[in-house]
Amino acid sequence: MNVFYNAEGVGDTLLISIKEVTREQVDFERFGDVVRIFNQDTKETTGFNIFNASTYMKMKENGSVPLSETLVQDINEILSRNGVSETLTVDLSPKFVVGYVKEKKKHPNADKLSICQVDVGQETLQIVCGAPNVDQGQYVVVAKVGAVMPSGLVIKDAELRGVASSGMICSAKELGLPDAPSEKGILVLEGSYEAGEPFEG
């Protein structure tokens, strides 16, 4: 789930995206200040728009809103007050974590891509990476599926040249870090790290 708020761009509306849906499949129903967005084929909820959001909660953000238990509780309360029977449950585990590159192989269908097996603590992710400096034995920053990059890009499961990829190994520039180098390449972490620990930047 991703939450966005931009008063200048879209007005006093909290945008909640739960699942991708094509425009052809999308349908809406309104409950007071809440619009439920759903897949017209499966009837599955894919998101909500909450109008007059600042009358329900203090809105400081401009862009992506960090997920927290308090935010989810507040949203569920707003949904309930507007007659929506659904409640949201959210995975609040960190989406930017330290990963350890256990293995790097050449992509069979692309000269500049590598297939990496990356330990992120609880699991090992297969990530296709195009950085020239990625290598086995490195500690790196991984944006897991569901992460929202500073650019607004949402990380999703993907397939790159026929190979499945879950997540992204990040550069300092992609992470929006100060003094990020301009040359291409991922951020290789120096010092003592553990796979799976949250990356704070």
Residue pairs with C-beta under 8 A, 6 or more apart in sequence:
1 16
1 17
1 18
1 67
1 88
1 90
1 91
1 146
2 16
2 17
2 64
2 146
2 148
2 154
3 14
3 15
3 16
3 17
3 64
3 65
3 67
3 71
3 75
4 14
4 15
4 17
4 63
4 64
4 65
5 13
5 14
5 15
5 53
5 59
5 61
5 62
5 63
5 65
6 62
6 63
7 54
7 59
7 62
8 62
12 51
12 52
12 53
12 54
12 55
12 59
13 49
13 50
13 51
13 53
14 48
14 49
14 50
14 53
14 59
14 65
14 75
15 47
15 49
16 47
16 48
16 49
16 50
16 75
16 88
17 46
17 47
17 154
18 45
18 46
18 47
18 48
18 88
19 39
19 44
19 45
19 46
19 47
20 46
20 156
21 37
21 39
21 46
25 39
25 40
25 41
26 37
26 38
26 39
26 40
26 46
27 37
27 38
27 39
27 40
28 35
28 36
28 37
28 38
29 35
29 36
29 38
30 36
31 79
31 82
31 83
31 84
32 81
32 82
32 83
33 50
33 51
33 52
33 56
33 78
33 82
34 48
34 49
34 50
34 51
34 78
34 79
34 82
34 83
34 84
35 48
35 49
35 51
36 45
36 48
36 84
36 86
37 45
37 46
37 47
37 48
37 49
38 44
38 45
38 46
39 46
45 86
48 75
48 79
48 84
50 56
50 75
50 78
53 59
56 74
56 77
56 78
56 81
57 74
57 78
63 152
64 148
64 152
65 71
67 90
67 92
68 92
69 92
72 88
72 89
72 90
72 92
75 88
76 87
76 88
79 86
79 87
79 88
80 87
91 146
94 144
94 198
94 199
95 143
95 144
95 146
95 147
95 148
95 155
96 141
96 142
96 143
96 144
96 147
96 170
96 175
96 198
96 199
96 201
97 120
97 121
97 141
97 142
97 144
97 195
97 196
97 197
97 198
97 199
98 120
98 139
98 140
98 141
98 142
98 189
98 193
98 194
98 195
98 196
98 197
98 198
98 199
99 118
99 119
99 120
99 125
99 139
99 140
99 141
99 142
99 169
99 195
100 118
100 119
100 138
100 139
100 140
100 195
101 116
101 117
101 118
101 134
101 135
101 136
101 137
101 138
101 139
101 140
101 169
102 117
102 118
102 119
102 124
102 136
103 116
103 117
103 136
104 114
104 115
104 116
104 117
104 134
104 135
104 136
105 114
105 115
105 116
106 114
106 115
107 113
107 114
107 115
107 128
107 160
107 161
107 163
108 162
108 163
109 161
109 162
109 163
110 160
110 161
112 130
112 132
113 128
113 129
113 130
113 160
113 161
113 163
114 128
114 129
114 130
114 131
114 134
115 126
115 127
115 128
115 163
116 126
116 127
116 128
116 129
116 134
116 169
117 124
117 125
117 126
118 124
118 125
118 126
118 127
118 140
118 142
118 167
118 169
119 195
119 196
120 142
120 144
120 167
120 195
120 196
121 194
121 195
121 196
121 197
122 196
125 142
125 144
125 166
125 167
126 163
126 164
126 165
126 166
127 142
127 165
127 166
127 167
127 168
127 169
128 158
128 160
128 161
128 163
128 165
129 168
129 169
129 186
131 169
131 171
131 184
131 185
131 186
132 184
132 185
133 185
133 186
133 188
134 140
134 169
134 186
138 188
138 189
139 188
139 189
139 193
139 195
140 169
140 170
140 186
140 187
140 188
140 189
141 169
141 170
141 175
141 186
141 187
141 189
141 199
142 167
142 168
142 169
142 170
143 149
143 155
143 167
143 168
143 170
143 174
144 155
144 166
144 167
145 155
145 156
145 157
145 166
145 167
146 154
146 155
147 154
147 155
147 167
147 168
148 154
148 155
149 155
149 170
149 174
149 175
150 174
150 175
150 176
151 174
151 176
155 167
155 168
157 164
157 165
157 166
158 164
158 165
158 166
159 165
168 174
169 186
170 186
170 187
171 180
171 184
171 185
171 186
171 187
172 179
172 180
172 181
172 187
173 180
173 181
173 182
175 187
175 201
176 201
177 187
177 201
